[in-house]
Amino acid sequence: MHSLAQTNTIIGMPLDVPRKNNDAAFTQQTPVYPWPDKQNSSFKVKLVNSSNDLESISMLVNQRYSSRGYSNPAKPANHELRKTMNVLSLQATIENRTVGTLSVQFDSEEGLPLDSLYKFELDSLRRKGAKLCQFTKLAVEKEVKSKSVLASLFHIAEIWAFQVRHYNYICIEVNPRHVAFYQRMLSFTILSEVRENQQIQAPSVLLGIDLNYLDTLVKQFGGKPELADKERSFYPYFFSPEEEFSLAGRLRSMSEN
């Protein structure tokens, strides 16, 4: 059996199929969850660590941005940055085809890309003790309707930021027409007025969420997809606290390699 560090696979799981808490699949000895492998019934999330992976996620991001009428964003950060712990990039696949991606950039002395447009707001958060990270390049293939794919990408990135790296605040930049979605589905709050992002030639708004608050939502709703009819957010599709604990240990092990 290959080690996690060798495979770079974090999880493998079914598309929107209810899970039992404390499932044997969530053990640190198993790099890929042993779900039945039916065509398009399962997906994997892995660390991006090769030029092929970078090209694949870049194509998906540019495709999704272009479909919304945006100019192509910058290419994903070179994976060498991940080795310096400034950037983490995740890739979701179905049958070895890239269907989702999300990157996290951690605040440092050089700041964040968001500082170019929102430095006043970010500095205000920093003065209040927030340890910031920026979630960026979030894209899911249009044909993939599974809430579990987006929820898994987001939750794994959050676990890495909060429990492995000990950052406590996520910032994102979104188009104004998507603000309500992030407020309703992920409980983000608005941190700025609308501004023009010249890079993608579109208006944008800064949103944020405190990860201590997000942690309370995971404890309340995580791993309970049966609550999705009442709790109309992504949180029932997040991992349960027990699954999260196992994943945090797994990610710590991967971060050391």
C-alpha positions, 0 to 999 in steps of 0.5 A, spaced: 500 500 500 502 506 498 503 512 503 499 518 503 505 522 501 506 518 495 499 518 492 498 525 494 490 523 495 487 525 501 480 522 500 476 518 495 468 518 496 461 517 493 458 523 490 452 525 494 451 519 498 450 519 505 456 517 510 456 514 517 460 517 522 466 513 524 466 509 518 472 505 517 474 508 511 476 514 515 482 511 518 489 514 517 491 507 515 487 507 508 489 513 503 483 512 499 476 510 502 474 503 499 467 505 496 464 501 491 467 504 484 462 505 479 462 509 473 462 517 475 459 515 482 465 517 486 470 522 486 477 523 489 481 530 492 488 530 492 494 535 493 496 538 486 504 537 485 505 536 478 506 540 472 500 536 469 496 537 475 497 544 474 495 545 467 489 541 468 486 545 474 488 551 470 484 549 464 478 548 468 479 555 472 480 559 465 474 555 462 469 556 468 472 564 468 471 565 461 464 562 461 462 567 466 465 573 461 471 574 465 478 575 462 482 569 464 485 569 471 493 568 472 495 561 472 495 557 478 501 558 483 507 554 481 507 548 485 514 550 488 510 555 492 506 549 496 513 546 498 514 553 501 508 553 505 505 559 502 500 556 497 496 549 497 492 547 491 487 542 491 484 538 485 478 533 485 477 528 480 472 523 477 475 517 473 482 521 473 478 527 470 479 534 473 472 536 475 474 541 481 479 545 484 481 550 490 487 554 492 489 557 498 494 562 499 497 564 506 498 571 509 506 572 510 510 578 510 509 579 502 501 579 504 496 576 499 494 578 492 487 581 495 492 586 498 492 590 491 485 591 492 483 590 499 489 592 503 485 597 508 480 592 510 485 586 510 490 590 515 484 592 519 483 584 520 490 583 521 490 589 527 484 585 530 488 579 530 486 575 524 491 570 521 489 571 514 488 566 508 485 567 501 481 562 498 482 563 490 481 559 484 475 555 486 472 552 480 467 546 479 466 543 472 459 545 470 456 538 469 458 536 476 452 537 480 454 534 486 454 538 493 459 533 496 465 535 491 465 543 492 463 541 500 469 537 500 474 541 497 472 547 501 472 543 508 479 540 506 482 547 505 479 549 511 482 544 515 489 545 512 488 552 514 485 552 521 487 545 524 494 544 520 497 551 519 493 555 525 490 560 520 483 563 523 480 567 517 478 566 510 477 572 505 475 571 498 473 575 492 467 574 488 463 578 483 457 582 486 452 577 483 455 571 487 455 574 494 448 572 496 450 565 494 456 565 499 452 568 504 447 563 504 451 557 502 457 558 506 455 564 511 460 569 509 460 576 511 461 582 506 467 586 508 467 591 502 463 595 497 464 593 490 470 595 486 473 594 479 478 588 479 482 590 473 485 583 472 479 580 470 475 586 468 469 585 472 466 588 479 468 584 485 466 584 493 471 582 499 467 577 503 470 573 509 469 568 515 472 567 522 474 559 522 472 559 529 465 560 527 465 556 521 468 550 526 461 551 530 457 550 524 461 544 522 460 541 529 452 542 528 451 540 521 457 536 518 456 529 516 449 530 516 446 530 509 439 528 512 439 535 514 440 538 507 432 539 506 432 544 512 439 547 513 439 550 506 447 550 506 453 546 504 455 545 511 451 538 512 455 536 506 461 537 510 465 532 514 463 530 521 467 532 527 469 525 527 471 525 520 474 532 520 479 529 526 481 523 522 482 528 516 486 533 520 491 528 522 492 525 515 493 532 513 498 534 518 502 527 516 502 530 509 504 537 510 511 534 513 513 531 507 
